[in-house]
Amino acid sequence: MSDKEAETSAPVHELIARRWSPRALDDMADVTADQLRALLEAARWAPSFGNTQPARFLVGRRGEDTYDRILGTLTHRNQSWAHRAGALLVVLALTSNEKGEIPYAEYGAGLSAENLVLQAVAEGLVAHQMAGFDHEAVSREFELPGDVRPLVAIAVGGLAEPEVLGEERDIARESAPRKRVPLEDFAFTGSWGTPAF
C-alpha cells in the first residue's frame, strides 16, 4: 500500500499527516456500522457558527439502496473507482432554520466533513471527497427540502494497491508524491506576500 504521509516543516498530528485522498479502494473491505457511526459522531461534533450545526449527511453502505442511488449521481469518472468504496456519503448544508438564513452554512458543513475524514483515518480507513456529482439529481433522488444544499460526495473504504485503477495514467497519479504550496507562499504577516515563516 502507498505511504503518502505529508512532509511538513513542523510536526503535525499523525491523523493530519496520514490523510490523503486515494482513488484505489479495496472492493472487499467493509466499512462497519460501528465505524460509520464513529465517522458521523465525529462530524456531528464539528464547530459551527453560533452552534447552528448546518451539516447533514446522506449515508449508504455497499449493498444498500442509498449507496447505489448516491453512486448513480456521481460523474462517470468518479463512478469508475468509487464503486469499490465501502460507504458513500453526500455532505449537505442546511441553509436556514427557524431564525432565518444560517450564516456560514457551507463552512460549517466543510468543518464537519473534515472531522469525518480525519475520523476515517483514525479508523484505519481512507476517504476521498468529490465535487464530481449531479447536485440536482441528489436533490431530486433524495427529495431534499429547498433549504438543503448538496456540497460534496465522500467515498470511504479500505486502501488498495494503485494497480486496481487499471489505467497507467491513474496508477501514476495515485502513486505520485503529495504536493502542497510551500508555507512561505501560504501564510503571510504584516502585508500580503510577506511570509509568516
PAFIPA-353769 format. One record per atom (N, C-alpha, C): residue in three letters; atom name; y, x, z. Coordinates in steps of 0.2 Angstrom, whole numbers. Each point is the difference from the previous one (the first is absolute). Example, Ala and Ser with C-alpha at 12.3 -4.5 7.8 and 13.67 -1.06 7.14 Angstrom:
<atoms>
('ALA', 'N', (-28, 66, 39))
('ALA', 'CA', (6, -4, 0))
('ALA', 'C', (6, 4, 0))
('SER', 'N', (5, -2, -4))
('SER', 'CA', (6, 4, 1))
('SER', 'C', (5, -4, 3))
</atoms>
This chain:
<atoms>
('MET', 'N', (-6, 4, 0))
('MET', 'CA', (6, -4, 0))
('MET', 'C', (6, 4, 0))
('SER', 'N', (5, -2, -3))
('SER', 'CA', (7, 4, -1))
('SER', 'C', (4, 0, 7))
('ASP', 'N', (2, 6, 2))
('ASP', 'CA', (4, 1, 6))
('ASP', 'C', (7, 0, -3))
('LYS', 'N', (4, -5, 2))
('LYS', 'CA', (7, 0, -3))
('LYS', 'C', (5, 0, 6))
('GLU', 'N', (-2, 4, 5))
('GLU', 'CA', (5, 0, 6))
('GLU', 'C', (7, 3, -2))
('ALA', 'N', (5, -3, 2))
('ALA', 'CA', (7, 2, -2))
('ALA', 'C', (1, 7, 3))
('GLU', 'N', (4, 3, -4))
('GLU', 'CA', (3, 7, 2))
('GLU', 'C', (7, -1, 2))
('THR', 'N', (1, 1, 6))
('THR', 'CA', (7, -2, 3))
('THR', 'C', (3, 6, 3))
('SER', 'N', (6, 0, 1))
('SER', 'CA', (4, 6, 3))
('SER', 'C', (0, 0, 8))
('ALA', 'N', (-2, -6, 2))
('ALA', 'CA', (-1, -1, 8))
('ALA', 'C', (-6, -4, 1))
('PRO', 'N', (-4, 1, 5))
('PRO', 'CA', (-6, -4, 2))
('PRO', 'C', (2, -8, 0))
('VAL', 'N', (-4, -4, -3))
('VAL', 'CA', (1, -7, 0))
('VAL', 'C', (-7, -3, 3))
('HIS', 'N', (0, -6, 2))
('HIS', 'CA', (-6, -3, 3))
('HIS', 'C', (-6, 0, -6))
('GLU', 'N', (-6, 1, 2))
('GLU', 'CA', (-5, 1, -5))
('GLU', 'C', (-1, -7, -4))
('LEU', 'N', (2, -5, 3))
('LEU', 'CA', (-1, -7, -4))
('LEU', 'C', (5, 0, -6))
('ILE', 'N', (6, 3, 1))
('ILE', 'CA', (5, 1, -5))
('ILE', 'C', (-2, 5, -5))
('ALA', 'N', (-2, 6, 2))
('ALA', 'CA', (-2, 5, -4))
('ALA', 'C', (-6, -1, -5))
('ARG', 'N', (-5, -5, 3))
('ARG', 'CA', (-6, -1, -4))
('ARG', 'C', (1, -6, -4))
('ARG', 'N', (6, -4, 1))
('ARG', 'CA', (1, -6, -5))
('ARG', 'C', (1, 2, -7))
('TRP', 'N', (-3, -3, -4))
('TRP', 'CA', (1, 0, -7))
('TRP', 'C', (-2, -6, -4))
('SER', 'N', (1, 0, -6))
('SER', 'CA', (-2, -6, -4))
('SER', 'C', (-5, 1, -5))
('PRO', 'N', (-6, 0, 1))
('PRO', 'CA', (-6, 2, -5))
('PRO', 'C', (-1, -7, -3))
('ARG', 'N', (-3, 2, -7))
('ARG', 'CA', (-2, -6, -4))
('ARG', 'C', (-8, 0, 0))
('ALA', 'N', (-3, 6, 2))
('ALA', 'CA', (-7, 1, 0))
('ALA', 'C', (-3, -3, 6))
('LEU', 'N', (-2, -6, 0))
('LEU', 'CA', (-3, -3, 6))
('LEU', 'C', (-8, -1, -1))
('ASP', 'N', (-3, 0, 6))
('ASP', 'CA', (-7, -1, 0))
('ASP', 'C', (-2, -8, 0))
('ASP', 'N', (-3, -2, -6))
('ASP', 'CA', (-2, -7, 0))
('ASP', 'C', (-6, -2, 5))
('MET', 'N', (-3, 5, 3))
('MET', 'CA', (-5, -2, 5))
('MET', 'C', (3, 0, 7))
('ALA', 'N', (6, 2, 1))
('ALA', 'CA', (3, 1, 7))
('ALA', 'C', (3, -7, 2))
('ASP', 'N', (-2, -3, 5))
('ASP', 'CA', (3, -6, 3))
('ASP', 'C', (6, 1, 4))
('VAL', 'N', (5, -4, 0))
('VAL', 'CA', (5, -1, 5))
('VAL', 'C', (-3, -5, 5))
('THR', 'N', (-1, 1, 6))
('THR', 'CA', (-3, -4, 5))
('THR', 'C', (5, -5, 2))
('ALA', 'N', (-2, -6, 3))
('ALA', 'CA', (4, -5, 3))
('ALA', 'C', (4, 3, 5))
('ASP', 'N', (-3, 4, 4))
('ASP', 'CA', (4, 4, 6))
('ASP', 'C', (5, 5, -3))
('GLN', 'N', (-1, 3, -5))
('GLN', 'CA', (4, 5, -3))
('GLN', 'C', (6, -4, -3))
('LEU', 'N', (-1, -5, -3))
('LEU', 'CA', (5, -4, -3))
('LEU', 'C', (5, -4, 5))
('ARG', 'N', (-4, -2, 5))
('ARG', 'CA', (4, -3, 6))
('ARG', 'C', (5, 6, 3))
('ALA', 'N', (-3, 6, 1))
('ALA', 'CA', (5, 5, 2))
('ALA', 'C', (5, 2, -4))
('LEU', 'N', (-1, 0, -7))
('LEU', 'CA', (6, 1, -5))
('LEU', 'C', (5, -5, 1))
('LEU', 'N', (-2, -6, 1))
('LEU', 'CA', (5, -6, 0))
('LEU', 'C', (3, 0, 7))
('GLU', 'N', (-3, 2, 5))
('GLU', 'CA', (3, 0, 7))
('GLU', 'C', (6, 6, -1))
('ALA', 'N', (-2, 6, -3))
('ALA', 'CA', (5, 5, -1))
('ALA', 'C', (6, -3, -3))
('ALA', 'N', (-1, -3, -6))
('ALA', 'CA', (5, -3, -4))
('ALA', 'C', (4, -5, 4))
('ARG', 'N', (-3, -4, 4))
('ARG', 'CA', (3, -5, 4))
('ARG', 'C', (5, 3, 5))
('TRP', 'N', (-1, 6, 2))
('TRP', 'CA', (4, 3, 6))
('TRP', 'C', (5, 4, -3))
('ALA', 'N', (2, 0, -7))
('ALA', 'CA', (5, 4, -3))
('ALA', 'C', (7, -3, 3))
('PRO', 'N', (5, 5, 0))
('PRO', 'CA', (7, -3, 2))
('PRO', 'C', (3, -4, -6))
('SER', 'N', (4, -4, 2))
('SER', 'CA', (4, -4, -5))
('SER', 'C', (7, -2, 3))
('PHE', 'N', (4, -1, -5))
('PHE', 'CA', (7, -2, 2))
('PHE', 'C', (0, -6, 5))
('GLY', 'N', (3, 1, 6))
('GLY', 'CA', (1, -6, 4))
('GLY', 'C', (-7, -3, 2))
('ASN', 'N', (-5, 4, -1))
('ASN', 'CA', (-7, -3, 2))
('ASN', 'C', (-2, -6, -5))
('THR', 'N', (3, 0, -6))
('THR', 'CA', (-1, -6, -4))
('THR', 'C', (-7, 0, -3))
('GLN', 'N', (-4, 6, 0))
('GLN', 'CA', (-7, 0, -2))
('GLN', 'C', (-1, -3, -7))
('PRO', 'N', (3, 2, -5))
('PRO', 'CA', (0, -3, -7))
('PRO', 'C', (-7, 1, -4))
('ALA', 'N', (-4, 5, 2))
('ALA', 'CA', (-6, 2, -4))
('ALA', 'C', (-5, -5, 1))
('ARG', 'N', (-3, -2, -5))
('ARG', 'CA', (-6, -4, -1))
('ARG', 'C', (-5, 4, -5))
('PHE', 'N', (-7, -2, 1))
('PHE', 'CA', (-5, 3, -4))
('PHE', 'C', (-5, -5, -3))
('LEU', 'N', (-2, 1, -6))
('LEU', 'CA', (-5, -3, -3))
('LEU', 'C', (-6, 5, 0))
('VAL', 'N', (-6, -2, 3))
('VAL', 'CA', (-5, 5, 1))
('VAL', 'C', (-7, -3, -3))
('GLY', 'N', (-3, 5, -3))
('GLY', 'CA', (-7, -2, -2))
('GLY', 'C', (-5, 6, 0))
('ARG', 'N', (-6, 0, 2))
('ARG', 'CA', (-5, 5, 0))
('ARG', 'C', (-4, -1, -6))
('ARG', 'N', (-3, 6, -2))
('ARG', 'CA', (-4, -1, -6))
('ARG', 'C', (-6, -5, 1))
('GLY', 'N', (-1, -4, -5))
('GLY', 'CA', (-4, -5, 0))
('GLY', 'C', (3, -7, 2))
('GLU', 'N', (6, 0, 2))
('GLU', 'CA', (3, -6, 2))
('GLU', 'C', (5, -3, -6))
('ASP', 'N', (1, -6, 0))
('ASP', 'CA', (4, -4, -5))
('ASP', 'C', (7, 3, 0))
('THR', 'N', (3, 1, 5))
('THR', 'CA', (7, 3, 1))
('THR', 'C', (0, 7, -4))
('TYR', 'N', (-5, 4, 2))
('TYR', 'CA', (0, 7, -4))
('TYR', 'C', (0, -1, -7))
('ASP', 'N', (-4, -4, -3))
('ASP', 'CA', (-1, -1, -7))
('ASP', 'C', (7, -3, -3))
('ARG', 'N', (3, -5, 4))
('ARG', 'CA', (6, -3, -3))
('ARG', 'C', (6, 6, 0))
('ILE', 'N', (0, 4, 6))
('ILE', 'CA', (5, 5, 0))
('ILE', 'C', (-1, 5, -6))
('LEU', 'N', (-6, 2, -1))
('LEU', 'CA', (-2, 5, -5))
('LEU', 'C', (2, -3, -7))
('GLY', 'N', (-1, -6, -1))
('GLY', 'CA', (2, -4, -6))
('GLY', 'C', (8, 1, -2))
('THR', 'N', (4, 1, 5))
('THR', 'CA', (7, 0, -1))
('THR', 'C', (2, 7, -1))
('LEU', 'N', (-4, 5, 1))
('LEU', 'CA', (2, 7, -1))
('LEU', 'C', (0, 2, -8))
('THR', 'N', (5, 5, -2))
('THR', 'CA', (0, 2, -7))
('THR', 'C', (-7, 2, -1))
('HIS', 'N', (-2, 0, -7))
('HIS', 'CA', (-6, 3, -2))
('HIS', 'C', (-1, 7, 2))
('ARG', 'N', (5, 4, 0))
('ARG', 'CA', (-1, 7, 2))
('ARG', 'C', (-2, 1, 7))
('ASN', 'N', (3, -4, 5))
('ASN', 'CA', (-2, 0, 7))
('ASN', 'C', (-7, -4, 1))
('GLN', 'N', (-1, -5, -4))
('GLN', 'CA', (-7, -3, 1))
('GLN', 'C', (-5, 5, -2))
('SER', 'N', (1, 5, -4))
('SER', 'CA', (-5, 5, -3))
('SER', 'C', (-3, 4, 6))
('TRP', 'N', (4, 1, 5))
('TRP', 'CA', (-2, 4, 6))
('TRP', 'C', (0, -4, 7))
('ALA', 'N', (4, -5, 0))
('ALA', 'CA', (1, -3, 7))
('ALA', 'C', (-6, -5, 1))
('HIS', 'N', (-4, -1, -5))
('HIS', 'CA', (-6, -5, 1))
('HIS', 'C', (-5, 4, 5))
('ARG', 'N', (0, 6, 1))
('ARG', 'CA', (-4, 4, 4))
('ARG', 'C', (2, -1, 8))
('ALA', 'N', (6, -2, 1))
('ALA', 'CA', (3, -1, 7))
('ALA', 'C', (-5, -4, 4))
('GLY', 'N', (0, 2, 7))
('GLY', 'CA', (-3, -5, 4))
('GLY', 'C', (4, -6, 2))
('ALA', 'N', (6, 1, 0))
('ALA', 'CA', (5, -6, 1))
('ALA', 'C', (6, 1, -4))
('LEU', 'N', (3, -6, -2))
('LEU', 'CA', (6, -1, -4))
('LEU', 'C', (5, -4, 4))
('LEU', 'N', (6, 2, 1))
('LEU', 'CA', (5, -4, 3))
('LEU', 'C', (6, 0, -4))
('VAL', 'N', (4, -5, 1))
('VAL', 'CA', (7, -1, -3))
('VAL', 'C', (5, 0, 6))
('VAL', 'N', (5, 4, 0))
('VAL', 'CA', (5, 0, 5))
('VAL', 'C', (5, -5, -2))
('LEU', 'N', (2, -5, 4))
('LEU', 'CA', (5, -5, -1))
('LEU', 'C', (6, 1, 5))
('ALA', 'N', (6, -2, -3))
('ALA', 'CA', (6, 0, 5))
('ALA', 'C', (2, -8, 0))
('LEU', 'N', (0, -2, 7))
('LEU', 'CA', (3, -6, 1))
('LEU', 'C', (7, 1, 0))
('THR', 'N', (4, -4, -4))
('THR', 'CA', (7, 2, -1))
('THR', 'C', (5, -5, 4))
('SER', 'N', (-3, -5, 3))
('SER', 'CA', (4, -4, 4))
('SER', 'C', (-4, -3, 6))
('ASN', 'N', (4, -2, 5))
('ASN', 'CA', (-3, -4, 6))
('ASN', 'C', (5, -5, 2))
('GLU', 'N', (-1, -3, 6))
('GLU', 'CA', (4, -6, 2))
('GLU', 'C', (7, 2, 1))
('LYS', 'N', (2, 6, 0))
('LYS', 'CA', (7, 2, 1))
('LYS', 'C', (3, 2, -7))
('GLY', 'N', (-4, 0, -5))
('GLY', 'CA', (3, 1, -7))
('GLY', 'C', (-4, 7, -3))
('GLU', 'N', (4, 3, -4))
('GLU', 'CA', (-3, 6, -3))
('GLU', 'C', (-1, 5, 5))
('ILE', 'N', (-6, 4, -1))
('ILE', 'CA', (-2, 5, 4))
('ILE', 'C', (3, 7, -3))
('PRO', 'N', (4, 3, 4))
('PRO', 'CA', (3, 6, -2))
('PRO', 'C', (-5, 6, -1))
('TYR', 'N', (0, 4, -5))
('TYR', 'CA', (-5, 5, -1))
('TYR', 'C', (-7, -2, 0))
('ALA', 'N', (-2, -5, -3))
('ALA', 'CA', (-6, -3, 0))
('ALA', 'C', (-5, 5, -3))
('GLU', 'N', (2, 3, -6))
('GLU', 'CA', (-4, 4, -4))
('GLU', 'C', (-1, 7, 4))
('TYR', 'N', (5, 2, 3))
('TYR', 'CA', (-1, 6, 4))
('TYR', 'C', (-5, -1, 6))
('GLY', 'N', (1, -6, 3))
('GLY', 'CA', (-5, -1, 6))
('GLY', 'C', (-7, 0, -3))
('ALA', 'N', (-1, -4, -6))
('ALA', 'CA', (-7, 0, -2))
('ALA', 'C', (-2, 7, -2))
('GLY', 'N', (4, 4, -3))
('GLY', 'CA', (-2, 7, -2))
('GLY', 'C', (-2, 4, 7))
('LEU', 'N', (4, -1, 5))
('LEU', 'CA', (-2, 4, 6))
('LEU', 'C', (-7, -3, 2))
('SER', 'N', (-1, -6, 0))
('SER', 'CA', (-7, -3, 2))
('SER', 'C', (-5, 3, -5))
('ALA', 'N', (1, 0, -6))
('ALA', 'CA', (-5, 3, -5))
('ALA', 'C', (-2, 8, 2))
('GLU', 'N', (6, 3, 2))
('GLU', 'CA', (-2, 7, 1))
('GLU', 'C', (-4, 1, 7))
('ASN', 'N', (1, -4, 5))
('ASN', 'CA', (-4, 0, 6))
('ASN', 'C', (-7, -2, -2))
('LEU', 'N', (-1, -5, -5))
('LEU', 'CA', (-7, -1, -2))
('LEU', 'C', (-3, 6, -4))
('VAL', 'N', (3, 3, -4))
('VAL', 'CA', (-2, 6, -4))
('VAL', 'C', (-2, 6, 5))
('LEU', 'N', (4, 1, 5))
('LEU', 'CA', (-1, 5, 5))
('LEU', 'C', (-6, -2, 4))
('GLN', 'N', (-1, -6, 2))
('GLN', 'CA', (-6, -2, 4))
('GLN', 'C', (-6, 1, -4))
('ALA', 'N', (0, -2, -7))
('ALA', 'CA', (-5, 2, -4))
('ALA', 'C', (-3, 7, 0))
('VAL', 'N', (5, 5, 0))
('VAL', 'CA', (-2, 7, 1))
('VAL', 'C', (-3, 1, 7))
('ALA', 'N', (2, -3, 5))
('ALA', 'CA', (-3, 0, 6))
('ALA', 'C', (-7, -2, 1))
('GLU', 'N', (-1, -5, -5))
('GLU', 'CA', (-7, -3, 0))
('GLU', 'C', (-5, 3, -5))
('GLY', 'N', (3, 6, -3))
('GLY', 'CA', (-4, 4, -4))
('GLY', 'C', (0, -3, -7))
('LEU', 'N', (4, -4, -2))
('LEU', 'CA', (1, -4, -6))
('LEU', 'C', (6, 3, -4))
('VAL', 'N', (1, -2, -6))
('VAL', 'CA', (5, 2, -4))
('VAL', 'C', (4, -6, -3))
('ALA', 'N', (6, 0, -2))
('ALA', 'CA', (3, -6, -2))
('ALA', 'C', (5, 2, -6))
('HIS', 'N', (0, -4, -5))
('HIS', 'CA', (5, 1, -6))
('HIS', 'C', (4, -6, -1))
('GLN', 'N', (7, 1, 1))
('GLN', 'CA', (4, -6, -1))
('GLN', 'C', (2, 0, -8))
('MET', 'N', (1, -6, -2))
('MET', 'CA', (1, -1, -7))
('MET', 'C', (6, -5, -2))
('ALA', 'N', (4, 2, -4))
('ALA', 'CA', (5, -5, -3))
('ALA', 'C', (-3, -4, -6))
('GLY', 'N', (-5, 3, -3))
('GLY', 'CA', (-3, -3, -6))
('GLY', 'C', (-4, -6, 1))
('PHE', 'N', (3, -6, 1))
('PHE', 'CA', (-3, -6, 0))
('PHE', 'C', (5, -6, -2))
('ASP', 'N', (-3, -5, -1))
('ASP', 'CA', (4, -6, -3))
('ASP', 'C', (2, -4, 7))
('HIS', 'N', (7, 1, 1))
('HIS', 'CA', (3, -3, 6))
('HIS', 'C', (-1, -8, 0))
('GLU', 'N', (2, -2, -6))
('GLU', 'CA', (0, -8, -1))
('GLU', 'C', (-7, -3, 0))
('ALA', 'N', (-5, 4, -2))
('ALA', 'CA', (-7, -2, 0))
('ALA', 'C', (-2, -1, 7))
('VAL', 'N', (2, 5, 4))
('VAL', 'CA', (-2, 0, 8))
('VAL', 'C', (3, -6, 3))
('SER', 'N', (7, -1, -2))
('SER', 'CA', (3, -6, 3))
('SER', 'C', (-3, -7, -2))
('ARG', 'N', (-2, 0, -6))
('ARG', 'CA', (-4, -6, -2))
('ARG', 'C', (-7, -1, 3))
('GLU', 'N', (-4, 6, -1))
('GLU', 'CA', (-7, 0, 2))
('GLU', 'C', (0, -2, 7))
('PHE', 'N', (4, 3, 4))
('PHE', 'CA', (-1, -1, 8))
('PHE', 'C', (5, -6, 2))
('GLU', 'N', (4, -3, -4))
('GLU', 'CA', (4, -6, 2))
('GLU', 'C', (5, 2, 5))
('LEU', 'N', (4, 6, -1))
('LEU', 'CA', (5, 3, 4))
('LEU', 'C', (6, -5, 1))
('PRO', 'N', (3, -1, 6))
('PRO', 'CA', (6, -3, 0))
('PRO', 'C', (5, 4, -4))
('GLY', 'N', (6, -3, -1))
('GLY', 'CA', (5, 3, -4))
('GLY', 'C', (4, 5, 4))
('ASP', 'N', (-1, 0, 6))
('ASP', 'CA', (3, 6, 4))
('ASP', 'C', (-4, 6, 2))
('VAL', 'N', (-6, 0, -3))
('VAL', 'CA', (-5, 5, 1))
('VAL', 'C', (0, 4, -7))
('ARG', 'N', (1, 7, 0))
('ARG', 'CA', (0, 4, -5))
('ARG', 'C', (-5, 5, 0))
('PRO', 'N', (-4, 0, -5))
('PRO', 'CA', (-5, 6, -1))
('PRO', 'C', (3, 6, -2))
('LEU', 'N', (-2, 6, 4))
('LEU', 'CA', (4, 6, -1))
('LEU', 'C', (-5, 5, -3))
('VAL', 'N', (-6, 2, 3))
('VAL', 'CA', (-4, 5, -2))
('VAL', 'C', (-8, -3, 1))
('ALA', 'N', (-4, 3, -4))
('ALA', 'CA', (-7, -1, 2))
('ALA', 'C', (-3, 7, 3))
('ILE', 'N', (-5, -1, 4))
('ILE', 'CA', (-3, 6, 3))
('ILE', 'C', (-7, 0, -1))
('ALA', 'N', (-3, 5, -2))
('ALA', 'CA', (-8, 1, -1))
('ALA', 'C', (-2, 5, 6))
('VAL', 'N', (-5, -2, 4))
('VAL', 'CA', (-2, 3, 6))
('VAL', 'C', (-7, 2, -1))
('GLY', 'N', (-3, 6, 1))
('GLY', 'CA', (-7, 1, 0))
('GLY', 'C', (-2, 7, 2))
('GLY', 'N', (-5, 2, -2))
('GLY', 'CA', (-3, 7, 1))
('GLY', 'C', (2, 4, -6))
('LEU', 'N', (1, 7, 2))
('LEU', 'CA', (1, 4, -6))
('LEU', 'C', (-6, 2, -3))
('ALA', 'N', (1, 1, -7))
('ALA', 'CA', (-6, 2, -4))
('ALA', 'C', (3, 7, -4))
('GLU', 'N', (-5, 3, -3))
('GLU', 'CA', (2, 6, -4))
('GLU', 'C', (4, -2, -6))
('PRO', 'N', (5, 4, -2))
('PRO', 'CA', (4, -2, -6))
('PRO', 'C', (-4, -2, -6))
('GLU', 'N', (-6, 3, -1))
('GLU', 'CA', (-3, -2, -6))
('GLU', 'C', (-2, -7, -1))
('VAL', 'N', (0, -4, 5))
('VAL', 'CA', (-1, -7, 0))
('VAL', 'C', (5, -4, -5))
('LEU', 'N', (6, 4, -1))
('LEU', 'CA', (5, -3, -4))
('LEU', 'C', (-2, 0, -8))
('GLY', 'N', (-5, 5, -1))
('GLY', 'CA', (-2, 0, -7))
('GLY', 'C', (4, 4, -5))
('GLU', 'N', (6, -2, -1))
('GLU', 'CA', (4, 4, -5))
('GLU', 'C', (3, 6, 3))
('GLU', 'N', (0, 6, -5))
('GLU', 'CA', (2, 6, 2))
('GLU', 'C', (7, 0, 3))
('ARG', 'N', (5, -4, -3))
('ARG', 'CA', (7, 0, 2))
('ARG', 'C', (0, -3, 7))
('ASP', 'N', (-4, -5, 1))
('ASP', 'CA', (1, -3, 7))
('ASP', 'C', (-3, 5, 5))
('ILE', 'N', (-6, 3, -1))
('ILE', 'CA', (-3, 5, 4))
('ILE', 'C', (5, 6, 2))
('ALA', 'N', (3, 2, -5))
('ALA', 'CA', (5, 6, 1))
('ALA', 'C', (6, -3, 4))
('ARG', 'N', (2, -6, -1))
('ARG', 'CA', (6, -2, 4))
('ARG', 'C', (-2, -1, 7))
('GLU', 'N', (-6, -3, 1))
('GLU', 'CA', (-3, -1, 7))
('GLU', 'C', (-1, 7, 4))
('SER', 'N', (-2, 5, -4))
('SER', 'CA', (-1, 6, 3))
('SER', 'C', (6, 5, 1))
('ALA', 'N', (5, -2, -3))
('ALA', 'CA', (6, 4, 0))
('ALA', 'C', (3, 0, 7))
('PRO', 'N', (4, 6, 2))
('PRO', 'CA', (3, 0, 7))
('PRO', 'C', (6, -5, 0))
('ARG', 'N', (1, -2, 6))
('ARG', 'CA', (5, -5, 2))
('ARG', 'C', (7, 4, -1))
('LYS', 'N', (5, -4, -2))
('LYS', 'CA', (7, 3, 0))
('LYS', 'C', (5, -4, 3))
('ARG', 'N', (5, 3, 3))
('ARG', 'CA', (5, -3, 3))
('ARG', 'C', (7, 3, -2))
('VAL', 'N', (5, -3, 0))
('VAL', 'CA', (7, 3, 0))
('VAL', 'C', (1, 5, 5))
('PRO', 'N', (2, 6, -1))
('PRO', 'CA', (1, 5, 6))
('PRO', 'C', (5, -3, 5))
('LEU', 'N', (-1, 2, 7))
('LEU', 'CA', (4, -3, 5))
('LEU', 'C', (7, 1, -1))
('GLU', 'N', (2, 6, -3))
('GLU', 'CA', (7, 2, -1))
('GLU', 'C', (3, -5, -5))
('ASP', 'N', (-4, -3, -4))
('ASP', 'CA', (3, -5, -5))
('ASP', 'C', (-1, -8, 2))
('PHE', 'N', (-2, 0, 7))
('PHE', 'CA', (-3, -7, 2))
('PHE', 'C', (5, -2, 6))
('ALA', 'N', (2, 5, 4))
('ALA', 'CA', (4, -2, 6))
('ALA', 'C', (7, 4, 0))
('PHE', 'N', (5, -3, 1))
('PHE', 'CA', (7, 3, -1))
('PHE', 'C', (4, -1, 7))
('THR', 'N', (4, 5, 1))
('THR', 'CA', (5, -1, 6))
('THR', 'C', (7, 2, -2))
('GLY', 'N', (5, -3, 3))
('GLY', 'CA', (7, 2, -2))
('GLY', 'C', (2, -4, -6))
('SER', 'N', (-3, 1, -6))
('SER', 'CA', (2, -3, -6))
('SER', 'C', (-6, 0, -4))
('TRP', 'N', (0, -4, -5))
('TRP', 'CA', (-6, 0, -5))
('TRP', 'C', (-1, 6, -3))
('GLY', 'N', (-6, 2, 0))
('GLY', 'CA', (-2, 7, -3))
('GLY', 'C', (-1, 6, 4))
('THR', 'N', (3, -1, 7))
('THR', 'CA', (0, 5, 4))
('THR', 'C', (-7, -1, 4))
('PRO', 'N', (-5, 5, -1))
('PRO', 'CA', (-6, -1, 4))
('PRO', 'C', (0, 0, 7))
('ALA', 'N', (-3, -5, 3))
('ALA', 'CA', (-1, 0, 8))
('ALA', 'C', (-4, 5, 2))
('PHE', 'N', (-5, 2, -4))
('PHE', 'CA', (-5, 6, 2))
('PHE', 'C', (0, 5, -6))
</atoms>
